[in-house]
Amino acid sequence: MLSKDDVDTRVDGEENISSEVARDHIPSRLPPRDDRLFPTTWRVWEWHRDQYPVALMFNIGAFILPAVYGTLSKLWVANIDSSFVVTTDVYTYIGVVAEVLNEGLPRAAWVVIGDKASRSLPQRLGLAHTLILFQSVLGLIMSIGFVAGARTFAEGFVPIEVREKSLTYVRISAFSALSSAIETAVSAATRALDKPDVPFVISTAKFAINIVLDMLIISNFHVGTHTPTINMQAGIQLACNMAAAFVGFFYFLLTVSLRVHPRRKRRDSASDAGESAAKTRPTIKALLVLLRPGLIMFAESAVRNALYLWLITTIVALGSTYATAWGIFNTIRWGLVMVPVLALDATASAFVSHRWGVWRREIGVTTLRPTGVTLRKLFHITKPAFVSLVIAIAVEVPLAIFLTFWGARPFARYLSGSDEVADVTAYMWRTIDWCYVFFAVSTQMATVLLATRPKWYLYQSLASNLLYVLPWAIVCQVKDLEGNAWTYHSLVFGGSLVFSFVDILVVDGLWAWTLLKGRATLEVFRQG
């Protein structure tokens, strides 16, 4: 017989290990208590990490701190030499290339590691450890490749005016691919495990160390008599990113991974404890489970980011003024606009994946052609995405208005020290600001596909990129953009956001229709 304690699944916001014992040994397990999105009490100290508000707060903190530092780093460089502000975008473009790998297996974490209804905690930890190890190896390989091809990379993404002086910056920034691979893998795995405090710890460590070292070494009131350079800033950024990634990794091991085994050993026999330890180790079998949805995510990201970087080469070729304005525009959208969108996206993805996993267990994980799915059940599964959608609209609309009328030009003027760059940046933002409201909505709607049917997520992305972005990217390559470059670029970047909104509406509708009509063929469940 199991005692009351053995079936309790809530201890300090996480699953009690005793419930995992029950899961391993009892075929008909009790459902995990992940059904309530919101706390039932106003006593904040009783809230948990597996509830929507707490997870969202952690995710906002995790995304906003790197965005703030990204903005501050441009301010440091602007104080050193404003002509090199454009060089700092190399870090962003290396991140875009690394993103192809970072959006492969890590985004598979939602549908695989996020399924806490059909997988035990040791199994999910084994998948998480496999993900982190595999991504770290890929990140190291990519970093070595960037160092070897630094000159070629600079030719494509650094304006000719500062290209030769930027090679060292490129080589230093190359290893950001490794740090981002570790950080992304740890963050994705822990969010899927309902541990959003881990990404927050990573961001906090990165932000704090960066600020302290920047002030001591490259700020206007730095210690010593040396002259700060952008290469110093790159070195500091790399060192802090690596340190923060490892801080997050060891925090995850200490607070989650290593806490499993002692408790199991007290409750289980030696053989059961050994079996539990084996489940948490990285394995080829776990990698194969992650690879199937991960390759889908990899293909989607590869197509999208390849087209983006192809377009960036046309922007860089237009000279330093236009490229600097574009870099500052990116700082605005990634440093301010995207923070709430990405935090809401990560939160919704985790909870949609949990509810999808519960539903699949209810119908039987071997059932691939479900019937009798009701509209009420679909709304229950997708409710976290709709909650995020409403919050996104409430935040993004006033933010876009503020930036258009008061924020964009002064910010660009301060960063670049140039009225010309400030005017171009303000014009860029003013022409497509409204498109980012559509982006905020479509991103939350896409979590439904990302956390349930990755193939469908690939289909909607391919439709958007191949039917809209690719034709316009070709136009930007063959047209003379000297006189009216932003006319075409705004149609690409702004128009694609609107097209994606319509696209995701259609695909989400088809996703729901196939389930309601019993025409959906679900993916095979693999235990790992």
C-alpha positions in Angstrom: 0.0 0.0 0.0 1.1 3.5 -0.7 0.8 6.1 2.1 -0.6 9.5 1.5 2.9 10.9 1.3 3.8 8.5 -1.5 1.2 9.9 -3.8 1.7 13.5 -3.1 3.1 15.1 -6.2 3.8 18.6 -4.9 6.8 19.4 -2.8 8.1 23.0 -3.1 6.8 23.4 -6.6 8.3 20.2 -8.0 7.3 16.5 -8.2 8.1 14.6 -5.0 10.5 11.8 -5.7 8.1 9.4 -4.0 5.6 10.0 -6.8 8.4 9.0 -9.2 8.7 5.7 -7.3 5.0 5.2 -7.8 5.3 6.1 -11.5 8.1 3.5 -12.0 6.2 0.7 -10.3 2.5 1.3 -10.7 1.1 1.0 -14.3 -2.0 3.3 -13.7 -0.3 6.3 -12.2 -2.0 9.3 -10.7 -2.1 12.3 -13.0 0.4 15.0 -12.1 -1.1 18.1 -10.6 -0.2 20.4 -13.4 -3.8 21.2 -14.3 -4.0 24.6 -12.6 -2.3 27.4 -14.4 -2.7 29.9 -11.7 -2.3 29.7 -7.9 -5.5 29.3 -5.8 -4.2 31.6 -3.1 -2.9 35.2 -2.9 -0.2 34.1 -0.5 2.9 34.5 -2.7 5.0 32.2 -0.6 2.7 29.3 -1.5 3.2 29.8 -5.2 5.3 27.3 -7.2 7.5 27.2 -10.2 5.1 24.9 -12.0 2.5 27.6 -12.0 2.1 30.1 -14.9 2.7 33.4 -13.0 5.9 32.2 -11.3 7.3 30.6 -14.4 6.6 33.8 -16.4 8.3 36.0 -13.8 11.4 33.8 -13.9 11.3 33.8 -17.7 11.0 37.6 -17.9 14.0 38.0 -15.7 16.0 35.4 -17.7 15.3 37.2 -21.0 15.4 40.9 -19.9 18.9 40.8 -18.2 20.8 39.7 -21.4 18.8 42.3 -23.4 19.8 45.0 -21.0 23.4 44.0 -21.1 23.3 43.8 -24.9 22.2 47.4 -25.0 24.8 48.5 -22.4 27.6 46.8 -24.4 26.8 49.0 -27.3 27.0 52.0 -25.0 30.4 51.0 -23.9 31.6 50.5 -27.5 30.0 53.8 -28.5 32.1 55.5 -25.8 35.2 53.8 -27.1 34.6 54.5 -30.8 31.1 54.9 -32.2 32.3 53.7 -35.7 32.8 50.2 -34.1 29.2 49.9 -32.9 28.4 48.1 -36.1 31.2 45.6 -35.3 29.4 44.4 -32.2 26.7 43.1 -34.5 29.1 40.3 -35.4 28.3 38.8 -32.0 24.6 38.8 -33.1 25.3 37.2 -36.4 27.4 34.5 -34.9 24.5 33.9 -32.6 22.2 33.6 -35.6 24.3 30.9 -37.1 24.6 29.1 -33.8 20.8 29.5 -33.4 20.4 26.9 -36.1 21.9 24.3 -33.8 20.4 25.9 -30.7 16.9 25.7 -32.1 17.2 22.0 -33.2 17.4 19.6 -30.2 16.7 22.2 -27.5 13.3 23.0 -29.0 12.5 19.3 -29.0 12.7 19.6 -25.2 9.1 20.9 -25.1 7.4 17.9 -26.6 9.9 15.3 -25.2 11.2 16.4 -21.8 8.1 18.5 -21.2 5.9 15.3 -21.2 5.9 14.7 -17.4 2.7 12.6 -17.6 4.2 9.6 -19.5 7.9 9.9 -18.5 9.4 9.6 -15.0 11.7 12.3 -13.6 14.8 10.1 -14.0 13.9 9.5 -17.6 13.4 13.2 -18.3 16.7 14.0 -16.5 18.4 11.5 -18.7 17.1 13.2 -21.8 18.1 16.6 -20.4 21.7 15.4 -19.7 21.9 14.0 -23.2 20.7 17.2 -24.7 23.3 19.3 -22.8 26.2 17.0 -23.6 25.3 16.8 -27.3 24.8 20.5 -27.7 28.0 21.3 -25.9 30.0 19.2 -28.4 28.2 20.8 -31.4 28.9 24.3 -29.9 32.6 23.5 -29.6 32.9 22.3 -33.2 31.1 25.4 -34.4 33.3 27.8 -32.4 36.5 26.2 -33.9 34.9 26.6 -37.4 34.2 30.3 -36.7 37.8 30.9 -35.6 39.2 29.2 -38.7 36.9 31.2 -41.0 37.0 34.5 -39.3 38.1 36.5 -42.3 35.5 35.0 -44.6 32.8 35.7 -42.0 33.9 39.3 -41.6 33.7 39.8 -45.4 30.0 38.9 -45.3 29.0 40.7 -42.1 31.3 43.6 -41.3 31.3 46.8 -43.4 34.5 47.3 -45.3 35.3 50.5 -43.4 36.1 48.6 -40.2 36.5 45.1 -41.5 40.3 44.6 -41.1 40.3 46.0 -37.6 37.4 43.8 -36.6 39.0 40.4 -37.3 40.3 39.9 -33.7 36.8 40.8 -32.4 35.3 38.1 -34.7 37.8 35.5 -33.5 37.1 36.3 -29.8 33.3 36.3 -30.4 33.6 32.9 -32.2 33.5 31.0 -28.9 30.2 32.6 -28.0 28.8 29.7 -30.1 30.0 27.3 -27.4 28.7 29.3 -24.5 25.3 29.9 -26.2 25.0 26.1 -27.0 25.5 25.2 -23.3 23.3 28.0 -22.1 20.5 27.2 -24.5 20.5 23.5 -23.8 20.4 24.0 -20.1 17.7 26.6 -20.3 15.5 24.6 -22.6 15.8 21.4 -20.6 15.2 23.1 -17.3 12.2 25.1 -18.5 10.7 21.8 -19.7 11.4 20.4 -16.3 9.5 23.3 -14.6 12.8 24.7 -13.3 12.7 28.2 -14.8 14.9 29.5 -12.0 17.9 27.9 -13.7 17.8 30.1 -16.8 17.2 33.0 -14.4 20.4 32.1 -12.5 22.3 32.0 -15.7 21.1 35.4 -16.8 21.7 36.9 -13.4 25.3 35.6 -13.2 26.0 36.8 -16.7 24.6 40.3 -16.1 26.3 40.8 -12.8 29.7 39.6 -13.8 29.5 41.6 -17.1 28.6 44.8 -15.4 31.3 44.6 -12.8 34.1 43.8 -15.3 32.9 46.4 -17.8 32.9 49.1 -15.2 36.4 48.0 -13.9 38.0 47.6 -17.4 36.3 49.5 -20.2 34.0 52.2 -18.7 34.9 55.9 -18.6 35.9 55.5 -15.0 37.8 52.2 -15.4 40.6 51.1 -13.1 44.1 51.7 -14.4 45.6 53.8 -17.1 45.0 51.5 -20.1 42.9 52.6 -23.1 39.8 50.4 -23.5 39.2 48.7 -26.8 36.4 46.7 -28.4 38.5 43.6 -28.2 38.5 44.0 -24.4 34.8 44.2 -24.5 34.5 41.1 -26.6 36.9 39.2 -24.2 34.9 40.3 -21.2 31.6 39.3 -22.8 33.0 35.9 -23.8 34.4 35.1 -20.4 31.2 36.1 -18.7 29.0 34.1 -21.0 31.2 31.0 -20.5 31.2 31.5 -16.7 27.4 32.0 -16.6 26.7 29.0 -18.7 28.8 26.8 -16.4 27.2 28.4 -13.3 23.8 27.5 -14.7 24.9 24.0 -15.5 26.3 23.2 -12.1 23.3 24.9 -10.4 21.1 22.5 -12.3 23.2 19.5 -11.3 23.2 20.5 -7.6 19.5 21.5 -7.3 17.9 18.9 -9.5 20.1 16.1 -10.9 22.1 15.2 -7.7 19.1 15.5 -5.4 17.4 12.6 -7.1 19.7 9.8 -6.2 20.1 10.2 -2.4 16.3 10.3 -1.9 15.7 7.3 -4.1 18.4 5.3 -2.3 16.6 5.9 1.0 13.3 4.7 -0.4 14.3 2.0 -2.9 16.4 -1.1 -2.9 20.0 -0.9 -4.2 19.0 -2.3 -7.5 16.2 0.2 -8.0 18.5 3.1 -7.1 21.1 1.8 -9.6 18.4 1.6 -12.2 17.4 5.2 -11.5 20.9 6.4 -11.8 21.3 4.7 -15.1 18.1 6.4 -16.4 19.6 9.9 -15.8 22.9 9.2 -17.7 23.3 10.5 -21.3 22.7 7.7 -23.7 22.5 7.1 -27.5 18.9 5.9 -27.1 17.9 9.2 -25.4 19.7 11.1 -28.2 17.7 9.3 -30.8 14.4 10.2 -29.0 15.4 13.8 -29.1 16.7 13.7 -32.7 13.4 12.8 -34.3 11.6 16.1 -33.4 15.0 17.9 -33.1 15.8 17.4 -36.8 12.5 18.9 -37.7 13.3 22.0 -35.6 16.8 22.1 -37.1 15.4 22.1 -40.6 13.0 24.9 -39.8 15.7 27.0 -38.2 18.2 26.3 -40.9 15.9 27.6 -43.7 14.7 30.6 -41.7 18.2 31.8 -40.5 19.9 31.1 -43.9 17.4 33.5 -45.6 17.9 36.0 -42.8 21.7 36.0 -43.1 21.5 36.2 -46.9 19.5 39.4 -46.4 22.0 40.7 -43.9 24.7 40.6 -46.5 22.8 43.1 -48.6 22.4 45.3 -45.6 26.1 45.3 -44.7 27.0 45.9 -48.4 25.1 49.3 -48.2 27.8 50.8 -46.0 28.4 51.7 -42.4 25.6 54.2 -41.9 22.8 51.8 -43.0 24.4 48.8 -41.3 24.8 50.7 -38.0 21.1 51.9 -38.2 20.1 48.3 -38.8 22.2 47.1 -35.8 20.5 49.7 -33.5 17.1 48.8 -34.9 17.9 45.2 -33.9 18.9 46.3 -30.5 15.5 48.0 -30.1 13.5 45.0 -31.2 15.6 42.3 -29.5 16.4 44.4 -26.4 12.9 45.7 -25.8 10.2 44.4 -28.0 11.2 40.7 -28.0 11.7 40.3 -24.3 8.1 39.9 -23.2 7.3 38.0 -26.4 10.0 35.4 -25.8 9.3 35.1 -22.1 5.6 34.5 -22.8 6.5 32.0 -25.6 8.8 30.0 -23.3 6.1 29.9 -20.5 3.3 28.9 -22.9 5.4 26.2 -24.5 6.1 24.5 -21.2 2.5 24.4 -20.1 1.0 23.4 -23.5 3.5 20.5 -23.6 2.5 19.4 -20.1 -1.2 19.4 -21.0 -0.5 17.7 -24.3 1.4 15.0 -22.5 -1.5 14.5 -20.0 -4.0 14.2 -22.9 -1.8 11.6 -24.7 -1.6 9.6 -21.6 -5.3 9.7 -21.1 -6.0 8.4 -24.6 -3.1 6.0 -24.4 0.4 6.8 -25.7 0.1 4.0 -28.3 -3.1 5.6 -29.8 -2.0 7.4 -33.0 -5.5 8.1 -34.5 -7.5 9.7 -31.6 -11.2 10.1 -32.0 -13.8 11.9 -29.9 -11.6 15.0 -29.2 -13.8 17.9 -28.1 -13.4 21.6 -28.6 -13.4 22.0 -24.9 -10.4 19.6 -24.6 -8.5 21.4 -27.3 -9.1 24.7 -25.5 -7.9 23.2 -22.3 -4.6 22.1 -24.0 -4.1 25.4 -25.7 -5.2 27.7 -22.9 -1.7 28.7 -21.8 -1.0 30.0 -25.3 -4.2 32.1 -25.3 -3.2 33.5 -21.9 0.2 34.5 -23.3 -1.4 35.9 -26.4 -3.6 38.3 -24.4 -0.7 39.5 -22.2 1.5 39.9 -25.3 -1.1 42.3 -26.9 -1.5 44.2 -23.7 2.3 44.8 -23.5 3.4 45.2 -27.1 0.8 47.8 -28.3 1.7 50.5 -25.8 5.4 49.6 -26.1 5.3 50.0 -29.9 3.5 53.4 -29.6 6.0 54.7 -27.0 9.0 53.7 -29.2 7.5 55.3 -32.3 6.8 58.7 -30.8 9.4 59.1 -28.1 12.0 56.3 -27.9 13.6 55.1 -31.2 15.3 58.3 -32.4 16.8 59.5 -29.1 18.1 56.0 -28.4 19.7 55.7 -31.8 21.2 59.1 -31.6 22.8 58.3 -28.2 24.2 55.0 -29.4 25.6 56.2 -32.8 26.4 59.8 -32.1 25.1 60.5 -35.6 21.9 62.3 -36.6 21.9 60.5 -39.9 22.0 57.1 -38.3 19.3 58.2 -35.8 17.0 59.4 -38.6 17.4 56.1 -40.5 16.8 54.0 -37.4 13.7 56.0 -36.4 12.3 55.6 -40.0 13.0 51.9 -39.9 11.0 51.5 -36.7 8.2 53.8 -37.6 7.4 52.0 -40.9 7.1 48.5 -39.4 6.4 49.0 -35.7 2.8 47.7 -36.1 4.1 44.5 -37.6 5.6 43.4 -34.3 2.1 43.3 -32.7 1.3 40.6 -35.3 4.6 38.9 -34.5 3.7 38.9 -30.7 0.4 37.2 -31.5 1.7 34.7 -34.0 4.6 33.6 -31.7 2.2 32.7 -28.9 -0.1 30.8 -31.4 2.9 28.9 -32.8 3.6 27.4 -29.3 0.6 25.2 -29.9 2.4 23.5 -32.8 5.9 23.7 -31.2 4.8 21.9 -28.0 2.5 19.3 -29.6 3.2 18.6 -33.3 6.7 19.7 -34.4 6.1 18.7 -38.0 3.2 21.1 -38.3 5.5 23.8 -36.9 7.9 23.1 -39.7 5.2 23.2 -42.3 4.0 26.7 -41.2 7.5 28.0 -41.1 8.4 26.6 -44.6 5.2 28.2 -46.0 6.2 31.6 -44.6 9.8 31.5 -45.6 9.6 29.8 -49.0 6.4 31.5 -50.2 7.1 35.0 -48.9 10.7 35.6 -47.6 12.6 33.8 -50.3 11.0 35.7 -53.3 11.7 39.0 -51.6 15.2 38.0 -50.6 15.9 37.3 -54.3 14.5 40.7 -55.2 16.9 42.3 -52.7 19.8 40.5 -54.3 19.1 41.5 -57.8 17.8 45.1 -57.3 19.9 48.2 -56.9 19.1 49.1 -53.3 21.2 52.2 -53.0 18.3 54.7 -53.3 15.5 52.9 -51.6 16.9 50.0 -49.7 14.4 50.2 -46.8 11.4 50.0 -49.1 12.4 46.4 -50.0 13.8 45.4 -46.6 10.7 46.6 -44.8 8.6 44.5 -47.2 10.8 41.5 -46.3 11.1 41.9 -42.5 7.8 43.6 -41.8 5.8 41.8 -44.4 7.0 38.4 -43.3 5.6 39.0 -39.8 2.2 39.7 -41.2 2.4 36.8 -43.6 3.4 34.5 -40.7 0.4 35.7 -38.7 -2.0 34.7 -41.4 0.0 31.5 -42.0 -0.1 30.4 -38.3 -3.9 31.1 -38.2 -4.4 28.7 -41.0 -2.1 26.0 -39.8 -3.5 26.2 -36.2 -7.0 25.9 -37.6 -6.0 22.8 -39.6 -4.3 21.3 -36.5 -7.5 21.7 -34.5 -9.7 20.5 -37.4 -7.7 17.2 -37.9 -8.0 16.5 -34.1 -11.7 17.3 -33.9 -12.6 15.2 -37.0 -10.4 12.3 -36.0 -8.1 12.7 -39.0 -4.9 13.4 -37.1 -2.0 10.9 -37.1 0.0 11.4 -33.9 3.8 10.8 -33.6 4.9 7.5 -32.2 5.7 7.8 -28.5 9.3 6.7 -27.7 10.3 6.2 -24.1 14.0 6.7 -24.4 
